[in-house]
Amino acid sequence: MKDFITFVKRYSTRDFIYLLSRISIEIYKKQLNHDDDEMNCCMKFPLDIMEFGFIPKQVSVMLSAWDIQDMAYLSIRHSNDFRNGNLSSQDVGTIVNLYRGHENEHSNSGFLKDAALSEIFKFIMGMTYEQFKYQNLAWTIQNFCRNYHILIGSSNINREKIIDINQITNELLGLNVDELLAVEIMILWLCSKNPDPLSAPETLYHRTETSVITKETLERVVAYYSITYEEVWNSPIGKQIFYSKPFVITKKTQESIMVSFYLLVMTFADGLYWLVRDYYRNNNLGQRFINAFGEMFEGYFEELASIYLDKKQWFKIPEQKKKSADYYVEFDDVILLFELKSGLLGIGAKQQVPDVQQIDTFYKRNILEAYEQLKNSEEEYCGEKPILKIFLLYESATNMQIIMSSIPDIFVKDKGCYIMTIEDLEMLLATYQNDRGNFKKVIHKLIRNENTEGKFESVLNVLNEYGATEDMHFIDERDYFANILKRFEKDFR
């Protein structure tokens, strides 16, 4: 049997990407509909085999949505648009089966074979980060709303140190932020029908003379999020480039084909943040945005505290000779010390074969160094209430228990430590406001801390246990996605 690379060399890269993209749309829709016949964000395809070498038999092979960008990447790397093989949906079972063999060969099992248990958990953390993102789509709306709120929506956050995002979007795309988002929502809708949004007739989306959604604006926005084959070849981050550039410009026809509908949705969720961050990087403005965003993250924390807590319950810890935690928050039964970290895990670490060095860098900057600051503040406390030391991350992740498992020197030895994402904090504070009894149950479970090596419960797990994940922060007037969608629908009529 031919291997995967030999197989893809027979077929046009354009046709290969287009076929996989259509499958991604179908998987996404099945996931939204909670189709019980399919695993979450996966799809089965039939494969004809010869059992024992002579008995014809049909079996099923499983394609996971997160595999699609890797398969598209390999096609770009090893084939081109000028191959003549006829590719059809009947070939998908064979494609997936061959890809599984290729994936197994490149799984970095050698690292796992000789690694300590904590290193294995570290590797699994990177792998599951990508998988969990695909399996739980709820984060996309929350991330979009949070990014919008911090960068443009809230009047309580100081943005004096960053370039106004409307100025950036106007410079790059000739649109203000809300106009850009209207165009992006239209692109999402068009791509839910067809991987090539620019092939849609303009009459389908340009309904009024005053509408910002035109063929020209669609082309501009799609071009911003597109990449050529050559740029893919030269990308230092390999297939991960598709997370910021989910469209590929084909060589032969110059079409902009969506690689995966999941990637497009993820780009929408995090797009505002990365649009500003990439603008600073591309204009050689150094670390200014990253540093300024750290202060804006603190501003957002203070806004949350002012919404959900009495002003006497919390304060920012002043800088001292000894580095300390950022914030002190007091409840009836516990003191929470927070060290805020707005740095993000490197994108090379968020994949099936993660870059472990990037994970180590993230741990060093956001956990190991911060631990000393939290301990210093804990030592200054003279009261009798138990203390929980919290590493508060802006990074959106749902596999914190695996991160904790990979750093046993902290999370086994020190029962007062937890990692919390900003979304976890939003849910915890909303629970405090809406259901004080349930909040107490969550806090008491965290104080008891039954974590042992190889068995960890994250804050999110405890929130889930007590049904405290329904108290979301971005609702009503803060549900920016729903509000923008309403304006979009009104203009589209």
C-alpha positions in Angstrom: 0.0 0.0 0.0 1.2 3.5 -0.8 2.0 5.9 2.0 0.2 9.2 2.5 2.8 11.4 0.9 3.0 9.2 -2.2 -0.9 9.3 -2.4 -1.3 13.1 -2.1 1.4 13.6 -4.8 -1.1 12.2 -7.4 -3.8 14.8 -6.8 -4.2 18.6 -7.2 -3.5 20.5 -3.9 -6.4 22.8 -4.7 -8.8 19.8 -5.0 -7.4 18.1 -1.9 -7.8 21.3 0.3 -11.3 22.0 -1.1 -12.5 18.4 -0.4 -11.2 18.5 3.2 -12.6 22.0 3.7 -16.1 20.8 2.7 -15.8 17.9 5.2 -14.8 20.4 8.0 -18.1 22.3 7.3 -20.0 19.1 7.6 -18.3 18.0 10.8 -18.9 21.4 12.3 -22.6 21.4 11.5 -22.9 17.9 13.0 -21.2 19.0 16.1 -23.5 22.0 16.5 -26.5 19.7 16.0 -25.1 17.2 18.6 -25.6 14.3 16.2 -25.3 11.2 18.4 -24.2 9.0 15.5 -20.9 10.8 15.3 -18.2 11.4 17.9 -17.6 15.1 18.8 -15.9 17.0 16.0 -15.1 13.7 14.2 -16.5 11.8 11.3 -16.3 8.2 10.2 -15.6 7.1 6.6 -15.9 3.7 5.0 -12.7 1.8 3.9 -12.6 -1.4 1.9 -9.9 -3.8 3.1 -8.9 -7.4 2.6 -9.0 -9.1 5.9 -6.3 -11.8 6.2 -5.3 -10.7 2.8 -8.2 -12.4 0.9 -11.6 -11.7 2.6 -13.2 -8.4 1.3 -14.5 -6.3 4.2 -15.6 -2.8 4.9 -14.5 -1.0 8.0 -14.7 2.6 9.3 -11.9 5.1 9.8 -12.1 8.2 11.9 -11.2 11.7 10.8 -10.8 14.3 13.5 -11.4 17.9 12.7 -7.9 18.9 14.0 -6.3 16.6 11.5 -7.5 18.5 8.5 -5.0 21.4 8.6 -2.1 18.9 8.9 -3.4 17.0 5.9 -3.8 20.2 3.9 -0.3 21.4 4.9 1.2 18.1 3.8 -0.5 18.4 0.4 0.9 21.9 -0.1 4.3 20.7 0.9 4.4 17.7 -1.3 2.1 18.3 -4.2 0.8 21.1 -6.5 -2.2 22.3 -8.4 -1.1 20.6 -11.7 -1.6 17.0 -10.8 -4.2 15.1 -12.8 -5.6 12.5 -10.4 -9.4 12.5 -10.0 -10.1 13.0 -6.3 -13.6 12.3 -4.9 -15.5 11.8 -1.7 -15.1 8.1 -2.2 -11.4 8.4 -1.6 -11.7 10.0 1.9 -11.5 6.6 3.7 -8.3 5.8 2.0 -6.9 9.3 2.6 -7.6 9.1 6.3 -6.3 5.6 6.7 -3.0 6.5 5.0 -2.8 9.7 7.1 -3.1 7.7 10.3 -0.1 5.7 9.3 1.9 8.9 8.5 0.7 10.5 11.8 1.9 7.4 13.8 5.3 7.6 12.2 5.7 11.3 13.2 4.1 11.1 16.7 7.5 11.7 18.5 6.9 8.5 20.5 10.7 8.5 21.2 10.2 11.4 23.5 7.4 9.7 25.3 9.3 6.4 25.6 12.1 7.9 27.7 10.3 10.8 29.4 9.4 11.1 33.1 5.8 11.1 34.1 5.7 14.9 34.4 7.2 15.3 31.0 4.6 12.9 29.5 1.8 15.1 31.0 3.5 18.2 29.5 3.4 16.6 26.1 -0.2 15.6 26.6 -1.0 19.2 27.7 0.1 20.5 24.3 -1.7 17.8 22.4 -5.0 18.1 24.3 -4.9 21.9 24.1 -5.6 21.7 20.4 -8.1 18.8 20.7 -10.1 20.5 23.5 -10.4 23.7 21.5 -12.1 21.7 18.7 -14.3 19.7 21.1 -15.7 22.6 23.0 -16.9 25.4 20.8 -18.4 27.5 23.6 -15.1 29.3 24.2 -15.2 31.0 20.8 -18.0 33.4 21.7 -16.6 34.1 25.2 -13.1 34.8 23.7 -14.6 37.1 21.1 -16.6 39.1 23.6 -13.7 39.3 26.1 -11.2 40.6 23.4 -13.8 43.1 22.1 -14.6 44.2 25.6 -10.9 44.8 26.6 -9.8 46.3 23.3 -12.8 48.5 22.5 -16.0 47.8 24.5 -15.3 48.8 28.1 -15.0 52.4 29.2 -13.2 51.3 32.4 -10.0 50.0 30.7 -7.2 52.4 30.0 -6.0 52.1 26.4 -3.8 55.2 26.2 -0.7 53.1 25.7 -1.9 51.3 22.6 -2.8 52.4 19.1 -6.6 52.7 18.7 -7.8 49.5 17.1 -10.1 51.4 14.8 -7.1 53.3 13.5 -5.4 50.0 12.8 -8.3 48.3 11.1 -8.8 51.5 8.9 -5.2 51.5 8.0 -5.1 47.8 7.1 -8.6 47.3 5.6 -10.3 50.6 5.2 -12.9 49.6 7.8 -13.7 50.4 11.4 -13.9 47.5 13.9 -17.7 47.0 13.7 -17.6 47.2 9.9 -14.8 44.6 9.8 -16.8 42.3 12.1 -19.9 42.6 9.9 -17.8 41.6 6.9 -16.3 38.7 8.9 -19.7 37.4 9.9 -20.7 37.4 6.3 -17.6 35.5 5.4 -18.4 33.0 8.1 -21.9 32.5 6.7 -20.7 32.2 3.1 -18.0 29.7 4.1 -20.6 27.6 5.9 -22.0 27.0 2.4 -18.8 26.9 0.3 -15.0 26.9 1.1 -14.5 29.7 -1.5 -16.5 32.7 -0.2 -15.4 35.0 -3.1 -17.2 32.8 -5.6 -20.6 33.8 -4.2 -22.6 36.2 -6.4 -22.5 39.8 -4.9 -26.3 39.9 -5.0 -26.3 37.2 -2.3 -24.8 39.6 0.3 -24.8 43.2 -1.0 -28.5 44.1 -0.3 -28.4 47.9 0.0 -26.3 50.7 -1.4 -25.2 51.8 2.1 -24.1 48.3 3.2 -20.4 47.9 4.0 -20.6 44.3 2.8 -19.5 44.5 -0.8 -17.4 42.3 -3.1 -14.5 44.7 -2.6 -14.6 44.6 1.2 -15.0 40.8 1.2 -11.9 40.5 -1.1 -9.9 42.8 1.2 -10.7 40.9 4.4 -10.2 37.5 2.8 -6.9 38.7 1.3 -5.7 39.7 4.8 -6.4 36.3 6.1 -5.0 34.4 3.1 -1.6 32.9 2.5 0.1 31.6 -0.7 1.6 28.1 -1.1 5.1 29.7 -1.0 4.4 31.4 2.3 3.2 28.1 3.7 6.4 26.4 2.6 8.5 29.2 4.3 6.4 29.4 7.5 8.6 28.9 10.6 5.5 27.5 12.4 4.5 25.0 9.8 0.8 24.1 9.7 0.1 26.4 12.7 0.2 29.3 10.2 -3.4 28.4 9.3 -4.6 29.6 12.7 -3.9 33.2 11.7 -4.3 32.7 7.9 -7.2 30.2 7.4 -7.4 30.8 3.6 -4.9 29.5 1.1 -4.5 31.1 -2.3 -4.3 28.4 -4.9 -1.5 28.4 -7.5 -3.4 27.5 -10.6 -6.6 29.4 -10.2 -5.7 32.0 -7.6 -8.8 31.1 -5.6 -8.9 31.8 -1.8 -9.9 28.4 -0.3 -10.7 28.0 3.4 -8.6 25.3 4.9 -11.1 24.4 7.7 -14.3 26.0 9.0 -13.0 25.4 12.5 -9.9 27.5 11.8 -12.1 30.3 10.5 -14.3 30.3 13.6 -11.2 30.4 15.8 -9.7 33.3 13.8 -12.9 35.2 14.4 -12.8 34.4 18.2 -9.2 35.7 18.7 -8.9 37.9 15.6 -9.1 41.3 17.2 -6.4 40.5 19.7 -4.0 39.1 17.0 -4.8 41.8 14.6 -3.4 44.4 17.0 -0.5 42.2 18.2 0.5 41.4 14.6 0.3 45.1 13.7 2.9 45.9 16.4 5.1 43.1 15.3 4.9 43.8 11.6 5.7 47.5 12.2 8.7 46.7 14.4 7.1 48.2 17.5 8.6 45.6 19.8 6.9 44.5 23.0 4.8 47.7 23.5 1.5 46.0 22.9 2.3 43.0 25.0 3.4 45.2 27.9 0.4 47.5 27.5 -2.0 44.6 27.3 -0.6 43.3 30.6 -1.7 46.5 32.2 -5.1 46.3 30.4 -5.5 42.8 31.8 -5.1 44.3 35.3 -7.7 46.9 34.4 -10.1 44.2 33.4 -9.4 42.3 36.7 -10.2 45.4 38.6 -13.4 45.9 36.6 -14.5 42.4 37.4 -13.8 42.9 41.1 -15.8 46.2 41.1 -18.8 44.5 39.5 -19.0 41.4 41.7 -17.3 42.3 45.0 -17.6 45.0 47.7 -14.8 47.5 47.4 -13.5 46.5 50.8 -13.0 42.9 49.7 -10.1 43.4 47.4 -7.1 45.6 46.7 -4.0 45.8 44.5 -0.9 44.8 46.5 1.6 47.7 46.3 5.1 47.0 44.9 7.7 46.2 47.6 11.3 45.3 47.6 10.3 41.7 47.6 8.3 40.8 44.5 4.7 40.1 45.5 1.4 38.9 44.1 -0.8 41.4 42.2 -4.1 41.3 44.0 -5.6 40.3 47.4 -9.3 39.2 47.5 -11.0 38.3 50.8 -14.2 36.2 51.2 -15.9 34.9 54.3 -13.9 31.6 54.3 -10.8 32.2 52.3 -8.2 34.6 51.0 -7.3 34.5 47.3 -4.0 35.9 46.2 -3.8 36.5 42.4 -0.8 36.8 40.2 -1.9 37.9 36.7 -0.2 36.6 33.6 -1.3 37.9 30.1 1.3 36.0 28.2 0.1 33.3 25.8 1.4 29.8 25.2 3.4 29.7 21.9 1.4 28.4 19.0 3.9 25.6 18.3 3.0 24.1 21.7 -0.7 23.8 20.8 -0.6 20.9 18.5 -0.6 17.1 18.3 3.2 16.9 18.4 3.9 20.0 20.6 7.1 22.0 20.9 8.0 21.1 24.5 10.5 23.9 24.7 7.8 26.4 24.1 5.8 24.8 27.0 8.8 25.0 29.2 9.2 28.7 28.4 5.5 29.4 29.2 5.8 27.5 32.5 8.9 29.5 33.5 7.4 32.9 32.8 3.9 32.3 33.9 4.1 29.7 36.7 7.5 29.1 38.1 8.6 32.7 38.5 5.1 33.8 39.6 5.1 31.1 42.3 7.8 33.0 44.3 5.7 36.2 44.2 2.7 34.4 45.5 4.6 32.7 48.3 6.1 36.1 49.3 2.6 37.6 49.7 1.4 34.5 51.6 4.2 34.9 54.1 3.1 38.5 54.8 -0.4 37.5 55.8 -1.0 37.2 59.5 -4.7 36.2 59.7 -6.3 32.9 60.3 -8.2 32.3 57.0 -6.8 29.7 54.6 -5.1 31.1 51.6 -5.3 30.0 48.0 -2.6 31.2 45.6 -3.9 31.7 42.1 -2.0 31.9 38.8 -4.5 33.8 36.7 -4.0 33.4 33.0 -5.4 35.2 30.0 -4.7 32.1 28.0 -7.9 30.3 27.2 -7.5 26.6 28.0 -9.6 23.8 29.5 -6.9 21.3 30.4 -5.4 23.0 33.5 -5.5 19.7 35.4 -2.9 18.3 32.9 -0.8 21.4 33.3 -0.9 20.9 37.1 0.1 17.2 36.6 3.1 18.3 34.6 4.4 20.6 37.4 4.2 18.3 40.5 6.9 20.2 42.4 4.3 23.0 42.9 0.9 21.5 42.6 1.5 18.3 44.6 3.7 19.8 47.3 1.7 23.0 47.8 -2.0 22.3 48.3 -2.8 26.0 48.3 -2.0 26.6 44.5 -4.3 26.6 41.5 -4.1 27.8 37.9 -7.2 29.7 36.9 -8.1 31.1 33.5 -9.8 34.5 33.3 -13.0 32.6 32.1 -12.8 30.5 35.3 -12.6 33.7 37.4 -15.6 35.2 35.6 -17.7 32.1 36.3 -16.5 32.0 40.0 -17.4 35.6 40.6 -20.7 35.4 38.9 -21.5 32.3 41.1 -20.5 34.4 44.1 -23.0 37.0 43.1 -25.9 34.7 42.0 -25.6 31.7 44.2 -23.6 32.2 47.5 -24.3 28.7 48.7 -22.9 27.1 45.6 -19.9 29.4 45.8 -19.1 28.2 49.3 -19.2 24.6 48.1 -16.7 25.4 45.3 -14.4 27.2 47.7 -14.5 24.5 50.3 -13.6 21.9 47.7 -10.7 23.9 46.5 -9.5 24.4 50.1 -9.7 20.7 50.8 -7.5 20.1 47.7 -7.4 16.3 47.1 -4.8 16.6 44.4 -2.2 13.9 44.3 0.5 13.0 41.8 -1.3 11.8 38.7 -4.8 12.9 40.0 -5.6 16.6 39.8 -8.8 18.6 39.8 -8.6 22.1 38.3 -10.8 25.1 39.2 -12.8 24.4 36.1 -13.5 20.8 37.1 -14.7 21.9 40.5 -16.9 24.6 38.9 -18.3 21.9 36.7 -18.9 19.5 39.6 -21.2 22.1 41.3 -22.9 23.3 38.1 -21.2 26.7 38.4 -20.3 27.1 34.8 -23.6 28.5 33.6 -23.0 31.8 35.3 -21.3 33.5 32.4 -20.1 37.1 32.4 -20.6 38.0 28.8 -24.4 38.1 28.7 -27.0 40.8 28.0 -25.3 44.1 27.2 -21.9 42.5 27.4 -22.8 39.8 24.8 -21.1 41.7 22.0 -21.5 38.9 19.5 -25.3 38.8 19.9 -25.5 42.6 19.7 -23.3 42.8 16.6 -25.3 40.0 15.0 -28.5 41.9 15.6 -27.1 44.9 13.8 -25.8 42.7 11.1 -29.2 41.1 10.6 -31.0 44.4 10.5 -28.7 45.8 7.8 -28.9 42.5 5.8 -32.7 42.6 5.5 
